[in-house]
């Protein structure tokens, strides 16, 4: 029948048009690899090259321009990853994903990742703050005049970069992501807090008997950990909360853990980060 044939032809044509439109959209999400881009905020020209392995190389006349360009390139290539990571740190995933991520948001806010990041950022030397500010300005510069369309995640989920505030990435966010990396690599942070608390009442030898190292490995430390922690002031808030030094009772142990966590002095992950949050 003619109408059946015409309907099939129309459906095929529509499918081809939709596929072509999708291909064009996906192509427009890719960063510009060639040519020149005018960006406000740079002091001098910056050269960005990608080698055969797709590793980005940035040549700049000053560290500030290099950090700025790095932020811009990250926004070019990782804008959704930046947005997702920002929402994780701020405890704002549920604004997009609903109840499925509510517990994650609660955890991030309970840990006060952003509060700790702001305090650490305030204590950084001037040159470090300036570098993080330049990196943030590079990300903002990309979004101010985007030379490409946003990745499909933004469109599908109806997400605006930076959320309601439009703060796509602030200097403190870089510090917060370093804390997130420590948390990610510190799956044993519960044990670390427990060891910190127990060290108030047990000497180091007995501590390692209670919480032995990995099989075949010697204890990580032989120093008097309790004395070291007291010297560093790790237990200071716990002493103020319990009103006693040392204690030994079970009630003082949770207090020391909670107080140390609030103060941001307890080590979450002793290992060095093994992978970058945005880089490769």
N, C-alpha and C positions, 0 to 999 in steps of 0.2 A: 504494500500500500504506500502511496506517495507521501502521505502525511507522517507515516512512521519513519520513512527514510529521511524526510526533512527534519523531523524531531531529533533523530540520531545525529544528523549532520550539525544541527544547532548545538546539541549538547557537547559534541566533540569540539566545535569551534569555541564554545564558552570555556571548556576545560583548557584548551590551548591558550586562550587569552588570559585565564586565571594563572596558568603556569608561567606565562611570559611576564605577567605583572609581578608575580612572586619572585621570579628570577631577577627582575630589575630591582625590586625592593631589597633583596638580599645583597645584590651587588653594591647598592648604595650604602649599605651598612659598613662596608669595608673601608679602612682608612686610606687616604691618598698616599700612594707610594712614590709618586714622581711629582715634580713641579715645585712651586713655591706657595706658601700659605702666609698671609699677612696676619700677625697676631699681636695684639696690644699687650704690653707688659714686659717685653724683652728689651734689654738695653742695647744689645748688639745682635747681629745675625747669628743663627744657630743652624748647624748642619746635622741632619738626622739621616742615617743610612741603615739599611737592613741587609745583612750578609746572606749568603746562600743558605744558612741554617735558620734564617729568619730571626737572628739576634740583632737587636737594635743598638746602634752605636751613635752617641751624641757628642758632637764637638762644639764647645761653647767657649766664649772669651772670658767668662767669669763663672765661679761656682753658682751664683744666684741664677744666672741664665740656664745653667745645666740642670739645676733642680726644677726650675720652671718648665723646661722642655721635657723633663722626665714625667712631670705631672701631666703635661699636655698629651704626651704619647700614651701614657697609661689610660687616660680618658678616651683617647682614640680607639685603643685596642681592648680595653677592659671596663667600659663604662657600666655594664650591668654587674660585673664582679665588684666594682667599687660600691655601687648602690646596695647590692646584697650584703656586702661586708659591713657597710655603714649601718644598715638596719639591724644586723646581728649585734653589733656592739652597743647600739642605742636601745636595744630591746624593742624594736619596732617592726619585727617580722609579721606579727599578727595583723597589722594594718593591711597587709597584702594577702597573707595566706590563711587568716582566720584562726580558729581554735587549734588547728594542727600544730602551730608553733607557739602557742601561748606559754607553755612550760619553759621553752627556751628563752622567751622574753623575760619571764619572771626570774630565771636564773641569772641572766645578764644584769638585770637591775638589782638583784640581791647582791651580786658580787660588786656592784658599783664600778663597772669597768670604766665608764666615762668619767666618773668622779675621780678615780685614781689617775686616769690619763691626764685630766686637767691639772691635778696637783703636781704630777711629774713634769708636765710641760712647763708649768710655772717655775720649776726649779732647774730647768735646763739652762746651759750657758747661752749667751746671746747668739753666737754663731749657729748653734743647733736650732734655736727657735726661728732664726732667719731662713735657714734651709727648709724647714718644714713649712714656713709661710710661703716661700717661693714655690714649693711643690704644690701647695694648695691653690695658689693663684694660677698655676698652669692648668689645673683641672677646671677651675672656674672659667678660665679664658676659653677653653674648648667648648664648654656648654653655652657661653655667652654668644658665640658665633660658630655653631657647629657646621663643619664642612661636609658632614655625612648625616644620614638619618640614624636614629637610635636603634639599637638591636631589637629583635622581635619580642624579647621578654617584656620590655616596657609597654609595647603595644598590646600584647596578649593580656597582661595583668593590669593594664590601665595605670601604670606607675609613672609618676613624675620624678625625674632625678632630683634628689635632695628632699623629697617629700613636701610637706606643706610649707616648710621654712625655706626651701630652695637652697639650703646649705649643702651642696653636693659633696664637699669634702673639706673639713676644717683642719688646721694644723694639729689639733688635739686628736683627731681621728687617726693620724699616723702613729701617735704614741699608743693609742688604744689598740691598734691592730698588733703592735708589738706585744702588748699584754695578752691579746687573743692568741698569738702564736705560742707564747709561753704556756697558756692554758691548754692549747691543742697538744703541745708536746709534753704536757705534765699530767698524763692520765693517772699518775700515782699521787696527785695532790692531796687526796684524803689521807694517805699514809704519811705524807710529809707533815701535815698538820698534826696528826696523831703523834708522830715522833717528836715534833717540837714540844708538844704538851708533856709527854712522858719524860722527856729529858729534864724537866724541872725536878723530878723526884728520884730518878735513877742515874747512877754514874754511867759513863760511856760504855764500859765493858758490859754491864748488865743490860744496857739499852740494846746493844747488838745481839745479846742472847735472846731478848724478847722479840726483837725485830731483825732477824738475821739478814745478811746481804744475799745476793744471788748465789746459788750453789757454785762452789769452786772459786769464788771471788773473796778477797779479804774485805774487812770492813772499810767503808769509805773514809772514816776519820778515827783517830785515836785521841784527839785532844779532848779536854773537858768541855763538852758541848754546852752544858748548863751554864758554866762560868762565862763562856764565850757569848752566849745569847744574852745573859744579864749585862755583860759589858757593852753589848751593842744596843741595849735598851729594848730588846724584843718583848720582854715580859712586863715592861713598865705599865702599860694600860691594864694588863691582867692583875697586877699587884694593886693598882688603884681600885679596880672593880671588886676584888675579893678582900682587900684590906690586910693582906698578909703576904709575906715573902715565902716562896716555896710551897707552902700549903700541904701538899701531899694527899689531901682528900680528893675524892672524885669530883666534888663540886667545883674545884678550882681548875680542873682540866678543860672542860668546855669553855670556861671563861677565857682562858689563855688563848685558845684557838680562835674564838670569836673576836677577841680584842685584837689579836695579831692580824686577822683578816681585815678588820676595819681600818687598822693603821696602815695596811699595805706593805708591811715589812716582812711578812712570811714569804719564803721562797715557794713559788708555785711549781717551777720546773727547773731543776738544777742543770739540765742539759742545754747546750747551745742550740739555737734554731737551726734546723737542717734544710729548710726550704723557705723560699721567699713567698710573701703573701701576694705580690702582684707581678713579680718580675719575669718569670720565665715560662 
